[in-house]
């Protein structure tokens, strides 16, 4: 057995003990929190459905592949692996889509290849920007994102550029 097998039971027991020590009725508080969580889920569900449908439509229409082909010369000019461009385009919208692209890159080129390493660093250093904004802004009922989207996409763009440069420097490319 590993220590990770005990984390959830110990956490659960700790909450019960803490609630007992503070004289809090844990079950009703748990039920109230669960009800509030379900209400929040119902409020953000339309935004999530819209986002998932949009990602599916982008992939099914071939728009992602077309943009990837159009940006390949630019990638080659700056030393960024064109194989990772599809991940760059999908990552702000879909984490699972980006992981699927990574799996394809790792299977075709190898996890230790330049493209495989850049793709791995991309997964760890960028965010599913639109998914995160949809969830958090919907949860607190903010309709105008103002500077959040441009700032987040700037951070993602920085991560994309820097990860290509850093992996190239480490690998000696």
N, C-alpha and C positions, 0 to 999 in steps of 0.2 A: 504494500500500500504506500501511496505517496501522500505528502502533506496536503496537496491540492484536493484530495478526497475529503478532507476535513474542513475546508474553508467555509462552505455553505452551512453545514450543521453548526459549526462554532459561531459563525455570524448570527445565525438564527437564535441560538441559545443565548448569545450575548445581548441581543435585542430584548429577548424575553426577560433576562435577568435585570437589565437596565430599566425596563419598564416597570418591573416589580419593585425595584429599589426606589424609583421615583413615584410609585403609587399611581401608575397610569394603567388604565384598562386597555391592554394591548389589542385585543380583538376588535373592539369598536373603532379604535383609531386606524387599525389596518383596513377595516371595511370602508371607512371614510376615504382613506387614501386611494384604495382601489377604485371606488366610485369616481373620484376626481380624475384618476388616470384614464378611466374609460371615457369620461366626458372629453378630456383633452384629445384622446385618440379619435373620437368622432368628429371633433372640430378640425383636426389637421388632415383627415382622410381625403377630402376632395383635392387638396393640393398635392398629396402624394400620388393619387390616382392620375391626375393630370400629368405629373412629372413622368411617371412610369409609361404612360401611353405615348408621351412625346418622345421619349428615348426609343421606344419600340418602333415608332414611325420613322425616326431618323435612321435607324439601322435598316429597317425594311425597305425604305425608299432608295437606299444606296447613297444617301447624302454624305455619310461618314466616309465611305470609300472614295467618293469623288473628291471631297476635301483633302483626304489623305494623299491622293494622287496629285492634286494641285499644289500641295505644300511640300512634296518630295524634293523638288529642286532646291528650295530654300533650306530644307533640312541638310541636304548633302553639302550645300555651300557653307554652312556654319558648323559642320561636323556632328550634327545630331543624327542618330540612327533613324532613317525614315520608317523602319519597322515599328517604331514606338509612337509614331504620329497618331495612329488610330487611338491609342491609349490616351494621348494628350487630349484628343477631341472628346472622348467618352467620359473620362474621369470626372469632370465637373458635374456630370449628370447622373452617372451610375457607377457605384462601386463594384457591383457584381459584373457589369459589362466590362469594366477595366480589368478585373481579375480574369475574366474569360479571355481577354486579349493577351494578358500576361501569360496565361497558360499556353496559348498558341505560340507566343514568342519563345517561351522556354522550351516547348516541345520541338519547334522547328530549328532554332538557333542554339539552344542550350542555355541553361541558367547562368553559366560562367562566361558566356559571350558578351561582347560589348552591348549589344541590344538587350540581352537578358538582364544584365546588371543595371543598365539605365532604366529598364522597365520596372525592376524591383525597387529601385530608389524612387522612381515616380510614384509607385503605389504608397510608399511610406512617407513621402514628403509633400503630397498634394491632397486636396480634399474634394469630397463630393459636394462642391460649392452650392449648386442649385438645390440639391436634396436637403442639405443642412439649412439653407435659408428658408426653404419651403416649410420644413418641420418647425424650426424655432420661431420664425416670424408668424406662422399660422397659430402656433401655440399661445403666443401673447397678443394675438390679434393686431399685428402691425401690417398695414396694407402697402405702405410706401417704404421700400427698402433703402431709399436715398443713396448713400455712398457705400452701403454694405457690399453690393454686387461688384462694383468696380474695384473696390479695395480687395475683395476676396479673389477676384480674377487676376489682379495684379500680383498678389501673393502666389497664386498658382503658376502664373507665367514665370515669375522669378524662380520658383522651384523647378520648373521644366528646364529652364536655361541653365541654372546652376548645377542641376543633377547631371546633365550631359557633360558639362565642363569638368566637374569633379570626377566622375567615373572615367572620363578620357584621361585626366591627369593621373589618376591612380593606376590605370591600366597601361599608361604610357602611349596612348594613341595620339 
